[in-house]
Amino acid sequence: MKTWLITGCSSGFGQRLALAAAQRGDQVVATARHVKTIAEMAEPFGGRMITLPLDVTDAAAAKAAVAKAVETFGGFDVLVNNAGYGLFGAIEEGTPEEYRPMFEVNVFGLIETTRAALPVLRRSGGTIVNMSSGAGIAGGAGGGYYNAAKFAVEGMSEALAGELKPFGIRVLIVEPGPFRTDFLGRSITMAANEMPEYAASSRKHYRDTSNGNQAGDPVKAIAVILRAVDADDAPLHLPLGPIAHSIAERKLASFRRDIDAWRDITIATDFDQL
Ligand SMILES: NC(=O)c1ccc[n+]([C@@H]2O[C@H](COP(=O)([O-])OP(=O)(O)OC[C@H]3O[C@@H](n4cnc5c(N)ncnc54)[C@H](OP(=O)(O)O)[C@@H]3O)[C@@H](O)[C@H]2O)c1
């Protein structure tokens, strides 16, 4: 039996993961920014699930949630940093009032929750699941701020994986393509300062993406995440769904082309080279 601490459980992946883990008999600390939104979630599971308030931008709340998890279950061995939202629009369109709060949630919130959890996880070992995105694999016009935030999650997670290996803690970086959660509904914001200059290059894709028609089934996504958390041989990177896979394939191919194209020129930069 595993014990989970999950952020952002009011909807989408977080909600489904919390329910699926509890339904299979695990213990779950389900958290949400507004705990009222998950108040009834724990009822069917007796004492095996508790619900707590956790706005991930509040580092003290993260510490309090970790302390409550220890008090209730003696600790936890899976942390899922799931809370997040999207900000789209061209880089020139975005403003600090829009992009800084998004980084507070998607990057600094994830870091603070992780830092709060590490003293517990270092004792028990376990798994940290960080929700990145296909947008964390490759950047695309109109997604730059979200790309930057999820790239930060990727880099931090890769470093963390190395740091935590000696403690028996694994990191899984989950990189979903579009899945039918509330993400493209209430969890997406567009830069308010829409500039006609970027209509074709940066806005088109996101205008064409309609909420409710995403191909990805979040129930199937959750089944893959559960399987990866249980597996001894799960990879560090977990692109989820065919779109995320094709993003990863294209990124690998274009990266390969780039490093090969100027190889002789770019490697000739050491002091002892002519
Ligand atoms: N669905 C996709 O297509 C997709 C693709 C790639 C990556 N992702 C990632 O998957 C994760 C979950 O998203 P989702 O698809 O499940 O969308 P969702 O259904 O909209 O869920 C987003 C969750 O994040 C929570 N959240 C936002 N700000 C928060 C904060 N400050 N503190 C705590 N919780 C906060 C929301 O809580 P409130 O109810 O309080 O707003 C909500 O529970 C996100 O990190 C997202 O970037 C999703």
The ligand as an ORCA input file, in Angstrom:
! r2SCAN-3c Opt
* xyz 0 1
  N      -5.012     18.315    -19.633
  C      -4.028     18.558    -20.457
  O      -4.213     18.560    -21.675
  C      -2.646     18.781    -19.933
  C      -1.590     18.641    -20.836
  C      -0.298     18.832    -20.367
  C      -0.077     19.121    -19.044
  N      -1.139     19.255    -18.183
  C      -0.824     19.580    -16.785
  O      -1.557     18.724    -15.935
  C      -1.728     19.356    -14.672
  C      -3.168     19.216    -14.211
  O      -4.010     19.878    -15.128
  P      -5.389     19.247    -15.607
  O      -5.234     18.898    -17.035
  O      -5.861     18.216    -14.666
  O      -6.326     20.555    -15.571
  P      -7.477     20.972    -14.538
  O      -8.556     19.956    -14.545
  O      -7.853     22.346    -14.923
  O      -6.752     20.957    -13.120
  C      -5.827     21.929    -12.739
  C      -5.715     21.867    -11.235
  O      -4.666     22.754    -10.787
  C      -5.168     23.425     -9.653
  N      -4.476     24.665     -9.319
  C      -4.306     25.778    -10.066
  N      -3.654     26.720     -9.363
  C      -3.417     26.188     -8.129
  C      -2.779     26.646     -6.952
  N      -2.252     27.872     -6.873
  N      -2.695     25.813     -5.878
  C      -3.221     24.578     -5.938
  N      -3.866     24.100     -7.006
  C      -3.950     24.889     -8.100
  C      -6.621     23.669     -9.972
  O      -7.306     24.017     -8.778
  P      -8.499     25.090     -8.687
  O      -9.751     24.304     -8.770
  O      -8.316     25.738     -7.358
  O      -8.332     26.044     -9.836
  C      -6.994     22.309    -10.533
  O      -7.258     21.404     -9.486
  C      -1.260     20.811    -14.845
  O       0.031     20.950    -14.289
  C      -1.199     20.984    -16.354
  O      -0.243     21.950    -16.731
  C      -2.409     19.098    -18.607
*
